Amino acid sequence: MSNSRAADRRSREIVRKELQTNLLLEAGAGSGKTQMLAERMAAGVAEGVYEIEHMAAVTFTRKAASELRDMIVTAWRESAKPVPAWHEPAPVPRSTAPHAGY
């Protein structure tokens, strides 16, 4: 196994297992960052480290939000834990949209 593959494997394990550590992920498009975020969120809820009511994820498009939600639900199902009730993402209120750069 090459050093870069070993480093990638170790990085992915850190994202999945070190749930109380803040992380910054930098990687190219299509490298699996969103999937890792979904797996981390699902693992944190399943292990009781995160409370679903206190979690938020921000994406740039509705399509990305839908994909992330689907990935999280799939990860929960694969963990054999009950899937928590899902709350729809909150829309940006129109009154704040100009200040948010929309």
PEWOMO-V324640 format. One record per run of one state. SS is the DSSP state (a for helix, b for strand, c for the rest). FROM is the first residue (numbers start at 1). LEN is the number of residues. Records with the same first field share a line. If there is no record, write none. Layout:
BEGIN
SS=FROM-LEN, FROM-LEN
END
This chain:
BEGIN
c=1-2, 18-15, 47-5, 55-7, 79-15, 101-2
a=3-15, 33-14, 52-3, 62-17, 94-7
END
